């Protein structure tokens, strides 16, 4: 990797010429084909990677067996940086999504570079980690909400689904407009029949209509209660706290 290419990486753009030259000497070049697995969750973490060209996908295996993509990184991006800070095992998979050339920086070389008087790189790395933690928290929030709602939907019985549909319609503007139109039409038809001297099927004070409205109200109340009873409050709103230095989120970015 050349100094000009290195400067295109946000993490190293503030380095002076001497520091950039020293770092270039410590980097090793790695050419990778598509679908090559760079590391898996649980592997020893001893290096970080900078993408010169191509794309790399960072993903984890969810508990339901599906693969969850955390990010797809391209030219100028870097990954595996947490291994440089804590030396712990990887907690995510890194797979080449497009033929790539990577620059590899080992933990040993990184620590020696920092000790030579380049603390700014460590600060930039911490800032990048904080931003990635926030993006991961947001991803987990949406993913967890979606998974909970899907699980609850799968548990609904036919009666529960029918109650949901009826409750949703009963609380909509469509129902209100349809009810107002129907009631007025009912009154107008019966009034018109009386004016024409014919026998109406529900003369004033419209007892049949009143009875129908009362029955509708009596039935609608338990239907709405049934719809709410089959769903816990968490399915309407699920919030994931975003604590600074969240351990769960941090581990996904290693």
N, C-alpha and C positions, 0 to 999 in steps of 0.2 A: 504494500500500500504506500502510495506517495504522500508527501506532505499536503499537497493540494486536495487529494481525495480525503485525507484524514480531517482536514478543516471543514469538509462538507458534513461531517457528523456533528450535530449540535453539542454533544458531550465534550468534544475536543476543540471546538472552534476558537476558544479563548487562549489556547496554548501559544506561546511564542515559538519562534523558529527552532531554537535549541531544544526546547521540550518536545516539540512535535517530531523533530528528527530522532530524539532518543526513543520516543514511543514507537515510531515506525520500525526501528531496529528490533524492538521487542515483539512485534506482531508477526504471526505466522499465517501464511495464506493457505486457504483450504477451498478447493473446487468441489462442488457437490452436484449430483444429478437429482432430478425430480424424484420425490418420494423417499429420499434418503432420510433416515431417522438420525438426527444429530445427538439426541439424548432422550431418555424416557424418565418419567417420574420414578424416583427411587435411586437413580444413578448418582454416582459421586459427582459433586459439583466442584470443579477446579479451574474453570475458565469462563470467560465471556466472549461473545461473538459480535462482530460488527459487519453489517451487510454492505459489500461493495457493489454488488448487483444481484438481481434475482429477488425472490420472495421466500419467506419462511413463515410457517404457521405455528403458533403456540396454542396448544390445546390440552384439555384434561379429560379424563374418563369420568362421566357422571355415575351416580349410584345406580341409575336405571340402565346402565350399559351404553348409553349414547355418548358420543364424543362432543364435547362442548369446546368450540373455538373461542379462545380469549382474545386473540389478535392475529392479524396477518401483516407481517412487517416487510418493508421494502428497503430500497437503497437509502443508506444513511442511518437506518435504525440499528439498534443493538438489543441484545437479549442475553439472559444468563448472568446478568450483572450481580445478582444477589449472592451467587457463589463466591464472588470476589470479596464480599463483605463478611459473610459468616462461615463459608466453607462447608455448609450443610449440603445434604443430598437434594437433587432436583425434585420439584413437586409438580412439574408439568412436562409435557412432551413437546419437542421441537422437531418439526418435519419440513423438509424443503418442498415448497409448493411450486417453485419455478427455478429452473437451473440457476445456481447461484455461486458466487465467489465470496467467501467470508474471510475476515481477518480475525484471528484467534489471539486473545490475550490471556495468558495463564495467571492464576492468583499470585504465584510467586513473583512474576514480572510486574504485576500491577502494584503489589506492596512495595517492591523495590523502587518503582517509579514514583510513588507517593512519598516515600522516605527521602528521595533526592530533592525535595522541595517543590512539589506540585500538588498542594492540598486542594486547589481549585477544582481539580477533576473529581475528587471525592465529594465535594459540595454539590457540583453539578449532577453527580450520580444520585445523591440523596434527593435532590429536587425532582429528578426524573422518576425516581421510585415513588415519591409522594403523588405525582400526577397519575402514575399507573395504578396506584392503589385506589385512587378515586374512581378511575374508569372501571376497575374491576368491581368495586362496590356497586356501581351503577348497573353493571352487567348482571351481577348476582341478584340485585334487587328485582330486576325485571324477570330474570330466569326463575327465581323462587316463586314470585307471584304467579307466573304462568303455570308452573308445575303444580302448585297447590290448587289452583282453580281447575286444572285439567283432572286432577285426582278426584276432587269433589264432584265434578260433572259426571265422572265415570260411575260414581256410587249412587247417583240419583235413580230412583225407580220410575216406572211409567207414570204413576200417580204424582210423583214429585215434579216430573217434567210438565205434566198437564197443569198442575197448580201454578208452576212458574209462568206458563204461557197465559193462563187466565188472569193471574195477578198482574202480569206486565200489561196486558190489554186493558184490564180494569182500571189501571192507574195512568192511562195515556190520554192524550187529547183526542185521539180517534174515538175512544169510548165516550168521552164527554160530549163531543159534537154529535155522534150517532144517537146518544140517548136524548139530547135536547131536540134533535130533529124528529125522532120517533114520538116523543111525548107530545110535541106540538102538532104533529100530523094526526095523532090519535084524537086529541082534543078538537082539532078542526073538522075531522071527518064526522065525529059524533055531533058536533054543533051544527054542521051543515045538514045532517039528516033531520035534526029537530026543526030547523028552519024550513025545510022542504016538506014538513009534515009527515015524515017517515019515522019508523021506529029505529032508534039507535041501539047499537049493541052494548053501549056503556054510557048511559045518559048522566048528566050532571047529578051528583058531584064526582063522577068518574070513580066509583068504588072499585071496579075491576082493575083499573090502571093503578090505583093506590095500593091494592093488594099485590099486584105484580112488582111494584117498586119496593115494597116492604120485603117481599120474598127475595128479590135481588140483593137487597142490602144484607139480609140475614145470611145468604149463601156466600156473598162476596167477602165478608169479614173472616170466616174460617179459612177460605181459600188463600187469602193474603197471609194469614198466620201460618198456614201449612208451608207456603213458599219460603217464609223467613225461617221457619223451624228447621228446614232441611239444609240450611247453610249457616255455618258459624260466622261471626263478624269478621274473622280474618280473611274470608274469601272476598269481602268487599274492599278491604284496604289492608295491604301488608307492607309494613315499613321496615326496612333494614337499617339498623343504626350504622353510622359511619364514623367509628372511633378512630382517632389518630393512631397510626401504627397497628391497625387491625391485624392480628396474627393470622386469621383465616385468609384474609385477602392477600396479605403479603406472600404467603406460601405459594399462591397460585402464580406469582410472577417470577419465581426462581428459575 
